[in-house]
Amino acid sequence: MLISPRSSGEVLTAGISMLARVWRRLVGPSMGAFIPLGALTLLTFQATGAIEFFRLSFNDPEALEAMTREEFLELATPFVNAVLTALVLQIIASAFISLAASRVVAAEIGGEPIRGGAASRFALSRMLILVAIGIIAVFGISVGFLLLVIPGIWLAVSVTMVPHVVALENRGVIASLSRSIRLVRGRWWATLAYLVLVGLMGSVAGWLLQFVAIPLVVLGDVSTGLALVFVAGLMFQGLVVAAIAVMNTMWYFDLRARLEGSVSESLS
């Protein structure tokens, strides 16, 4: 199959069509990433005592207001640490799904569909290099924001194709970063608009559902809360991340076709 450059609207339509074809194969990788994520998140909140901050916030906010600054910080610090830990875990889980989705989409385009298990094993084999690239990218983006903000924004958008490059091209750490920047160059604004649109189509709903469910757990409605977190929250959020990854993979192929003239079915 030959992939040629298309308009942003055509890429979006193609992404939706691709999602309809492959979403079942991404359920396994999504659950394999987000169910452990949810369990680790809850364990982190319970083990650090961060859940107590939740309980007081919803059940007895007056008690928080009556605390001294030192008492408040002592209670809030574990909560902040738990939230940051959960964020890191979610980024790692999302990276895993991006790798798996990229492989599934490429295989579908190449006419040799693969199952979710094979995609998961492939994603695990590429996680180390993606994590290494992620650390470098976060450092560069942070420096860019600290210096003048705009360089940080530019770099943040420019490296968004890294997961797809890592999944579908045999490149090292620095080469993958350079490749993503080169792909996005010339289509930076279009890439930003596409990513924002796709993100708004799904990620907000996933976040809202998760944050609605967690308070139910700490309020004491354990059965309902856990059901929402593990059944609705995690399943839905994992699938949302997978859907976004599929859409972004289609954008990667369009950028690559623009750079190379076309992309052959080998996709390598």
C-alpha positions as CSV (number, residue, x, y, z in Angstrom):
1,M,0.0,0.0,0.0
2,L,1.3,3.5,-0.9
3,I,0.6,6.4,1.5
4,S,0.5,9.9,-0.1
5,P,0.2,13.3,1.6
6,R,-3.4,14.3,2.5
7,S,-5.1,17.4,3.9
8,S,-5.6,17.6,7.7
9,G,-9.2,16.8,7.3
10,E,-8.5,13.7,5.2
11,V,-6.0,12.5,7.8
12,L,-8.5,13.0,10.6
13,T,-11.1,11.0,8.6
14,A,-8.6,8.3,7.8
15,G,-7.7,8.1,11.5
16,I,-11.3,7.6,12.5
17,S,-11.7,4.9,9.9
18,M,-8.5,3.2,11.0
19,L,-9.7,3.3,14.6
20,A,-12.9,1.6,13.7
21,R,-10.8,-1.2,12.2
22,V,-8.2,-1.8,14.9
23,W,-9.7,-0.8,18.2
24,R,-10.5,-4.3,19.3
25,R,-6.9,-5.3,18.9
26,L,-5.9,-2.4,21.3
27,V,-8.2,-3.4,24.1
28,G,-5.6,-5.9,25.4
29,P,-2.6,-3.5,25.4
30,S,-4.8,-0.8,26.9
31,M,-6.0,-2.9,29.8
32,G,-2.6,-4.4,30.2
33,A,-1.2,-0.9,30.8
34,F,-4.0,0.9,32.7
35,I,-5.2,-1.8,35.1
36,P,-1.8,-2.1,36.7
37,L,-1.6,1.7,36.6
38,G,-4.9,2.0,38.5
39,A,-3.8,-0.6,41.1
40,L,-0.4,1.1,41.6
41,T,-2.1,4.5,41.9
42,L,-4.5,3.4,44.6
43,L,-1.7,1.6,46.5
44,T,0.4,4.7,46.3
45,F,-2.3,6.9,47.7
46,Q,-3.0,4.4,50.5
47,A,0.6,3.6,51.4
48,T,1.7,7.3,51.6
49,G,-1.3,8.5,53.5
50,A,-2.3,10.8,50.7
51,I,-5.8,9.4,50.7
52,E,-6.4,11.1,54.1
53,F,-6.0,14.5,52.4
54,F,-8.8,13.4,50.0
55,R,-11.0,12.3,52.9
56,L,-10.7,15.6,54.7
57,S,-11.1,17.6,51.5
58,F,-14.5,16.0,50.8
59,N,-15.8,15.1,54.2
60,D,-14.4,17.8,56.5
61,P,-12.9,20.8,54.7
62,E,-13.3,22.9,57.8
63,A,-10.7,20.7,59.5
64,L,-8.2,21.6,56.7
65,E,-8.9,25.3,57.1
66,A,-8.4,25.1,60.9
67,M,-4.9,23.5,60.5
68,T,-1.7,25.5,60.9
69,R,0.6,25.9,57.9
70,E,2.9,23.2,59.2
71,E,0.0,20.7,59.8
72,F,-1.4,21.4,56.3
73,L,1.9,20.9,54.6
74,E,2.5,17.7,56.5
75,L,-0.8,16.3,55.3
76,A,-0.6,17.8,51.7
77,T,3.0,16.8,50.9
78,P,2.2,13.0,50.6
79,F,-0.8,13.9,48.4
80,V,1.3,16.0,46.0
81,N,4.0,13.2,45.9
82,A,1.3,10.6,45.2
83,V,-0.2,12.7,42.4
84,L,3.3,13.2,40.8
85,T,4.0,9.5,41.1
86,A,0.6,8.7,39.5
87,L,1.4,11.1,36.7
88,V,4.7,9.5,35.9
89,L,3.0,6.1,35.9
90,Q,0.3,7.3,33.5
91,I,2.9,8.8,31.1
92,I,4.7,5.4,31.0
93,A,1.5,3.6,30.4
94,S,0.5,6.0,27.7
95,A,3.9,5.6,26.0
96,F,3.4,1.8,26.0
97,I,0.0,2.1,24.4
98,S,1.5,4.6,21.8
99,L,4.1,2.0,20.8
100,A,1.5,-0.8,20.6
101,A,-1.0,1.3,18.6
102,S,1.7,2.4,16.1
103,R,2.6,-1.2,15.5
104,V,-1.0,-2.3,15.1
105,V,-1.7,0.6,12.6
106,A,1.4,-0.1,10.6
107,A,0.6,-3.8,10.3
108,E,-3.0,-3.0,9.3
109,I,-1.7,-0.6,6.6
110,G,0.8,-3.1,5.4
111,G,-1.9,-5.7,5.0
112,E,-0.6,-8.1,7.7
113,P,-2.7,-7.4,10.8
114,I,-1.4,-8.5,14.2
115,R,-3.1,-9.3,17.5
116,G,-3.0,-7.2,20.6
117,G,-0.6,-9.7,22.4
118,A,2.0,-9.4,19.6
119,A,1.6,-5.6,19.8
120,S,2.1,-5.6,23.5
121,R,5.3,-7.7,23.3
122,F,6.6,-5.4,20.6
123,A,5.9,-2.3,22.7
124,L,7.7,-3.8,25.7
125,S,10.8,-4.4,23.5
126,R,10.9,-0.7,22.6
127,M,10.0,0.8,26.0
128,L,13.5,1.3,27.3
129,I,14.6,3.5,24.4
130,L,11.4,5.5,24.5
131,V,11.8,6.2,28.2
132,A,15.4,7.3,27.6
133,I,14.3,9.6,24.9
134,G,11.4,10.9,27.1
135,I,13.8,11.9,29.8
136,I,16.0,13.8,27.4
137,A,12.9,15.5,25.8
138,V,11.5,16.5,29.2
139,F,14.8,18.0,30.2
140,G,15.0,20.0,26.9
141,I,11.4,21.1,27.1
142,S,11.8,22.2,30.7
143,V,14.9,24.2,29.8
144,G,13.1,25.8,26.9
145,F,10.2,26.9,29.1
146,L,12.5,28.3,31.7
147,L,14.5,30.3,29.2
148,L,11.7,31.8,27.1
149,V,8.6,29.6,27.1
150,I,8.3,29.6,23.3
151,P,11.3,27.3,22.7
152,G,9.7,24.9,25.2
153,I,6.4,24.9,23.3
154,W,8.2,24.5,20.0
155,L,10.2,21.5,21.2
156,A,7.1,19.9,22.9
157,V,5.2,19.8,19.6
158,S,8.3,18.9,17.6
159,V,9.0,15.7,19.5
160,T,5.4,14.4,19.5
161,M,6.2,11.9,16.7
162,V,8.9,10.3,18.7
163,P,6.8,7.3,19.9
164,H,5.9,6.5,16.3
165,V,9.5,6.9,15.1
166,V,10.7,4.5,17.9
167,A,8.0,2.0,17.0
168,L,8.4,2.0,13.3
169,E,11.9,3.1,12.4
170,N,15.1,1.5,13.6
171,R,16.8,4.6,15.1
172,G,18.7,5.4,18.2
173,V,17.9,7.9,21.0
174,I,19.3,11.1,19.4
175,A,18.4,10.0,15.9
176,S,14.7,9.5,16.9
177,L,14.5,12.9,18.4
178,S,16.0,14.5,15.3
179,R,13.7,12.5,13.0
180,S,10.6,13.7,14.9
181,I,11.8,17.3,14.7
182,R,12.5,16.9,11.0
183,L,9.1,15.4,10.3
184,V,7.2,18.1,12.1
185,R,9.3,21.0,10.7
186,G,7.3,22.8,8.1
187,R,4.0,21.4,9.5
188,W,4.4,22.7,13.0
189,W,1.2,24.7,13.3
190,A,-0.8,22.0,11.5
191,T,0.6,19.4,13.8
192,L,-0.2,21.5,16.9
193,A,-3.8,22.0,15.6
194,Y,-4.3,18.3,14.8
195,L,-2.9,17.2,18.2
196,V,-5.1,19.7,20.1
197,L,-8.2,18.6,18.2
198,V,-7.6,14.9,18.7
199,G,-6.8,15.4,22.3
200,L,-10.0,17.4,22.9
201,M,-12.0,14.7,21.2
202,G,-11.1,12.1,23.9
203,S,-8.6,12.9,26.6
204,V,-10.8,15.4,28.6
205,A,-13.6,12.8,29.0
206,G,-11.1,10.2,30.3
207,W,-9.6,12.6,32.9
208,L,-13.1,13.8,34.0
209,L,-14.3,10.2,34.5
210,Q,-11.3,9.3,36.5
211,F,-11.5,12.3,38.8
212,V,-15.2,11.7,39.4
213,A,-14.6,8.1,40.3
214,I,-11.7,8.5,42.8
215,P,-13.6,10.7,45.2
216,L,-16.3,8.1,45.5
217,V,-13.7,5.7,46.8
218,V,-12.4,8.0,49.5
219,L,-15.9,9.0,50.5
220,G,-16.6,5.4,51.6
221,D,-18.6,4.1,48.7
222,V,-15.9,1.6,48.0
223,S,-17.8,-0.9,45.8
224,T,-19.2,1.8,43.5
225,G,-15.9,3.8,43.5
226,L,-13.7,0.8,42.7
227,A,-16.1,-0.3,40.0
228,L,-15.9,3.1,38.4
229,V,-12.1,3.4,38.7
230,F,-11.3,-0.1,37.5
231,V,-14.2,-0.8,35.1
232,A,-15.3,2.5,33.7
233,G,-12.4,4.9,34.5
234,L,-9.5,2.7,33.6
235,M,-11.1,0.9,30.7
236,F,-12.4,4.1,29.1
237,Q,-9.2,6.1,29.7
238,G,-7.0,3.3,28.4
239,L,-9.1,3.1,25.2
240,V,-9.1,6.9,24.9
241,V,-5.3,6.9,25.0
242,A,-5.2,4.1,22.4
243,A,-7.6,6.0,20.2
244,I,-5.5,9.2,20.4
245,A,-2.4,7.1,19.6
246,V,-4.1,5.6,16.5
247,M,-5.1,9.1,15.2
248,N,-1.6,10.4,15.9
249,T,0.0,7.5,14.1
250,M,-2.0,8.4,11.0
251,W,-0.6,11.9,11.3
252,Y,2.9,10.5,11.5
253,F,2.4,8.6,8.3
254,D,1.2,11.8,6.6
255,L,4.2,13.8,7.8
256,R,6.4,11.0,6.6
257,A,4.7,10.9,3.2
258,R,5.2,14.7,2.8
259,L,8.9,14.3,3.6
260,E,9.6,11.3,1.5
261,G,7.0,11.8,-1.3
262,S,5.2,8.6,-0.3
263,V,5.5,5.7,2.1
264,S,5.6,2.2,0.8
265,E,3.9,-0.8,2.4
266,S,7.1,-1.9,4.0
267,L,6.8,1.1,6.4
268,S,10.4,0.8,7.4
